């Protein structure tokens, strides 16, 4: 199929959450429609009647134009270039990658270039060869559109990317709640451990940006700031806007954290009350106060020995009454981090708190608070944590 069209690059800014400046750009393909309006050329690269040979030619010409323009930019921001993983199958000699040759032509610092590997199936061995060569020459690697299409975990583990770019639709769904929210937070934790940076694409509203901050995203990209444009922009253009958003985030986060602290203080007081009651020789759950625990969020408590074996029933607080449930007697919880952490303390006044988790039997989001009762026993208290 022959299409008489000319592709040219536009550049969408990527802003830094910390410095409030434009830290980089993504080069995106554009073309003119029949009325002379600029439109995305993305659909051409998905057209079933256009050969890979033609697409590769267009892409390389587009890359060359983008890098030529970028070489004229007088600051130290970076440029990301999209490269389809599928096209790597057409490379025979990995020592002469076209992008590297173009960088030499325009004398561009390779540390300022990021190669975005787009989401497609590919020979992983060939992909790793290309990535190795790019890295050998100082380029950084990004996984693009994470969360879209097929699972990319294998690719992430193999490539160990410098940057993971969240798919726009995936990020926006996460910003509005649901399982995607938890996945983004987990991915953020993974990124912190591996030194990988997160870029959120599709940031279109203040709420999107604030959600990105809550996930620890270092970089943001989207229409909240700017679509792709023909010209590069002043690096400080969005500084005031980002500063105001950070202030909004801080104010909101402080409000939530203050409420959490107050809630945790109330729970801790109840736990210390339980500690004093449970250590009594004549302890009976029926003698426990009910007024203290009304609307407290406490679900139940139980006691384990130092080996993690549950030696009491679950004492459930429901409908303003205490009830004993023996179903979990003899269960072992020593493998849970909060259990062995609390055992590591010599004193009996240090409370350890778990991460949030969803209780399997009740489908309730919970947190567990752990406190040593004495030299041989540990008190564990489960609390509703759907907002913590």
Residue pairs with C-beta under 8 A, 6 or more apart in sequence:
1 47
1 49
1 50
1 51
1 54
3 44
3 50
5 31
5 32
5 41
5 44
6 31
6 32
7 29
7 30
7 31
7 41
7 44
7 58
7 61
7 62
8 29
8 30
8 31
8 62
8 65
9 27
9 28
9 29
9 30
9 62
9 65
9 66
9 69
10 27
10 28
10 30
10 38
10 228
10 229
10 230
11 25
11 26
11 27
11 28
11 66
11 69
11 79
11 228
11 229
11 230
11 231
11 232
12 25
12 26
12 28
12 221
12 226
12 227
12 228
12 229
13 22
13 24
13 25
13 221
13 225
13 226
13 233
13 237
13 238
14 22
14 23
14 24
14 25
14 26
14 80
14 199
14 219
14 220
14 221
15 21
15 22
15 23
15 219
15 220
15 221
15 225
15 238
15 242
16 22
16 23
16 218
16 219
17 212
17 213
17 217
17 218
17 219
17 220
17 242
17 246
18 218
20 236
20 238
20 239
20 242
20 243
20 246
21 235
21 236
21 238
21 239
22 77
22 233
22 234
22 235
22 236
22 237
22 238
23 77
23 78
23 219
24 77
24 78
24 79
24 80
24 114
24 219
25 70
25 77
25 78
25 79
25 80
25 232
26 79
26 80
26 82
26 116
26 221
26 228
27 62
27 63
27 66
27 70
27 79
27 80
27 81
27 82
28 40
28 42
28 82
28 228
29 40
29 41
29 42
29 44
29 45
29 58
29 59
29 62
30 38
30 39
30 40
30 41
30 228
31 38
31 39
31 41
31 44
32 38
32 39
33 39
38 230
44 50
44 55
44 58
45 55
45 58
45 59
45 84
52 86
52 87
52 90
55 84
55 87
56 87
56 90
59 83
59 84
59 87
60 98
63 81
63 98
63 99
63 102
64 102
66 79
66 81
67 79
67 81
67 99
67 102
67 103
67 106
67 108
68 106
69 232
70 79
70 106
70 108
71 106
71 107
71 108
73 232
75 235
76 112
77 112
77 235
78 112
78 113
78 114
78 140
79 112
79 113
79 114
80 113
80 114
80 115
80 116
80 142
81 99
81 113
81 114
81 115
81 116
82 116
82 118
82 144
83 99
83 115
83 116
83 117
83 118
84 118
84 120
85 117
85 118
85 119
85 120
85 121
85 122
85 127
86 120
86 121
86 122
88 122
88 123
88 126
88 127
88 130
89 122
89 123
89 126
91 97
91 126
91 130
94 129
94 130
94 133
95 133
97 130
97 133
97 134
99 113
99 115
99 134
99 139
100 110
100 133
100 134
100 137
103 110
103 113
103 137
109 138
110 137
110 138
110 139
111 138
111 139
111 140
113 139
113 140
114 139
114 140
114 141
114 142
114 162
114 163
115 131
115 134
115 139
115 140
115 141
115 142
116 142
116 143
116 144
116 165
117 127
117 131
117 141
117 142
117 143
117 144
117 155
117 159
117 161
118 144
118 145
119 144
119 145
119 146
119 148
119 149
119 150
119 152
119 167
120 149
121 150
124 154
124 155
124 158
127 155
127 158
127 159
128 158
128 159
131 141
131 159
134 141
135 141
140 162
140 163
141 159
141 161
141 162
141 163
142 161
142 162
142 163
142 164
142 165
142 199
143 152
143 155
143 156
143 159
143 161
143 163
143 164
143 165
144 165
145 165
145 167
146 152
146 156
146 164
146 165
146 166
146 167
146 170
146 187
147 166
147 167
147 169
147 170
147 171
147 180
147 183
148 167
148 169
148 170
156 164
160 194
160 196
161 196
162 196
162 197
163 196
163 197
163 198
163 199
163 219
164 187
164 191
164 196
164 197
164 198
164 199
165 199
165 201
165 221
166 174
166 184
166 187
166 198
166 199
166 200
166 201
166 202
167 201
167 202
168 201
168 202
168 222
169 202
170 180
170 184
171 184
171 200
171 201
171 202
171 203
171 208
171 212
172 202
172 204
172 208
173 180
174 180
174 181
174 183
174 184
174 211
174 215
175 181
175 207
175 208
175 211
175 212
184 215
185 215
187 198
188 198
188 215
188 216
188 217
190 196
191 197
191 198
191 216
192 216
197 218
197 219
198 215
198 216
198 217
198 218
198 219
199 217
199 218
199 219
199 220
199 221
200 208
200 212
200 215
200 217
200 219
200 220
200 221
200 222
201 221
201 222
202 208
202 221
202 222
203 209
203 212
203 220
203 221
203 222
203 223
203 224
203 225
204 222
204 223
204 224
205 224
206 224
206 245
206 248
208 222
208 224
209 220
209 224
209 245
210 245
210 248
210 249
210 252
212 220
213 245
213 246
213 249
214 249
214 253
225 238
225 241
226 233
226 238
260 388
263 297
263 388
264 353
266 296
267 296
267 297
267 298
267 369
267 381
267 383
268 351
268 369
270 292
270 293
270 296
270 298
270 381
271 351
271 369
271 371
271 379
271 381
272 349
272 371
273 289
273 292
274 288
274 301
274 379
274 381
275 348
275 371
275 373
275 379
277 283
277 287
277 288
278 301
278 303
278 373
278 379
279 373
279 374
285 315
285 322
285 323
285 324
286 322
288 315
288 322
290 317
290 320
290 321
290 322
293 317
294 320
296 317
296 383
297 383
297 384
297 385
298 317
298 381
298 382
298 383
298 384
299 316
299 317
299 362
299 364
299 366
299 382
299 383
299 384
300 314
300 315
300 316
300 317
300 325
300 381
300 382
301 314
301 315
301 379
301 380
301 381
301 382
302 310
302 312
302 313
302 314
302 315
302 328
302 379
302 380
303 310
303 311
303 312
303 373
303 377
303 378
303 379
303 380
304 310
304 311
304 333
304 334
304 339
304 377
304 378
304 380
305 311
305 376
305 377
305 378
306 343
306 375
306 376
306 377
306 378
307 332
307 334
308 332
308 333
308 334
308 335
308 336
308 339
309 330
309 331
309 332
309 334
310 328
310 329
310 330
310 331
310 332
310 333
311 329
311 377
312 329
313 324
313 325
313 326
313 327
313 328
313 329
314 324
314 325
314 326
314 327
314 328
315 322
315 323
315 324
315 325
316 322
316 323
316 324
316 325
333 339
333 380
334 340
336 354
336 368
337 354
338 352
338 353
338 354
338 368
338 370
339 370
339 378
339 380
341 352
341 370
342 350
342 351
342 352
342 370
342 371
342 372
342 378
343 372
343 378
345 352
345 372
347 372
348 371
348 372
348 373
348 374
349 371
350 371
350 372
351 369
351 370
351 371
352 369
352 370
352 371
353 367
353 368
353 369
353 370
354 367
354 368
354 369
354 370
355 367
356 365
356 366
356 367
356 385
356 388
357 365
357 366
357 367
358 364
358 365
358 366
359 365
359 366
359 382
364 384
364 386
365 384
365 385
365 386
365 388
366 382
366 383
366 384
366 385
367 382
367 383
367 385
367 388
368 380
368 381
368 382
368 383
369 380
369 381
369 383
370 378
370 379
370 380
370 381
371 378
371 379
371 381
372 378
372 379
373 379
